[in-house]
Amino acid sequence: MTTLDVSVVMPVGNIDPSIDEQLEALARQAAMHPDGTPISWELVISLNTPAPDARAALDSSLAKFSTAVEHSVPVRVVDSSDVRSASHARNTGAAAAAADLLAFCDSDDIADPAWLSALLQALGTADAVGGFLEEERLAVPGQENWRPPATPGGNPHYLDHPYLVSANMGMTAKVFRDAGGFDTSLIRGEDIALSFAMLRNGVELGFAADAVMHYRHRKGLWPMLKQHYLYGRGMSQILARYGLPDDDGGSGTLLRANGQKVAQMNAVHVMRRGSIAVGRLVGLAEETVLPKITRRAASSAS
């Protein structure tokens, strides 16, 4: 039996045309070791929807992948529909993976032809790495300057601590397990929490600049503002429950703004930051104020 070099884990929630683009990109991977020998890899798809026609639609897309892929790549579909959550889907896919190295990507992005090779090469010198998220190819016209860069010349930072983005990252399966996988109780920011757990375990987070993933953002102002509001709530959850990797949180940390730099401030950035701030305050109340009220109510009732 051939030993696999890496398992590519991809959660799938909805079956739409973007998955065909990603599967075509994965089929065209120039997956080679530096010595020119092919990388042996598998694709593990974690199907995170109970829709009755989803598996049939996915099988149709996978038939195209099998026809297009140059070297034989085993494909396995695992069912993670019991809990609708990208984190749960990734955990389920990682648990089913056969290789000692894991690479994560999303079904609505597009992997560069050298993505897997570059990620695997970087994992030769680091136990966990993030890749470059390229944001121009799939940019929504008119929305190019709505967000700070996802990977600004390296791994992004949250409150001065680096983290990997789940849409483009790789690590050893052991490092993933030791960090506890993705925290499915978080409303957002699971990749930040996972990265912070790895940092606490002494894992250095590398960056693979040549592991390029063409990244797709959500379309529309309201969906983006809602998304960043949820980011804010997730950030407060992480800080209240775990603190930063080098401290135990505290009120100063809970209220501290991340302060991501943007090339030019505009009205959209003000609204985006406002959404995060509101989410942070709501999340802080959920994590600190509401539990106290609940305990007091329970104590009074008894």
Secondary structure, DSSP 8 states (H G I E B T S, - for coil): ----SEEEEEEESS--HHHHHHHHHHHT---B-TTS-B--EEEEEEE----TTHHHHHHHHHHHHHHH-SS---EEEEE-TTS--HHHHHHHHHHH--SSEEEEE-TTSEE-TTHHHHHHHHTTT-SEEEEEEE-STT--TT-TTSS--SSSSSS-EETTEE---TTEEEEEHHHHHHTTS--TT-SS-HHHHHHHHHHHTT--EEEEEEEEEE-----SHHHHHHHHHHHHHHHHHHHHHH--TTS---HHHHH-------SS--HHHHHHHHHHHHHHHHHHIIIIIHHHHHHHHHHHH-
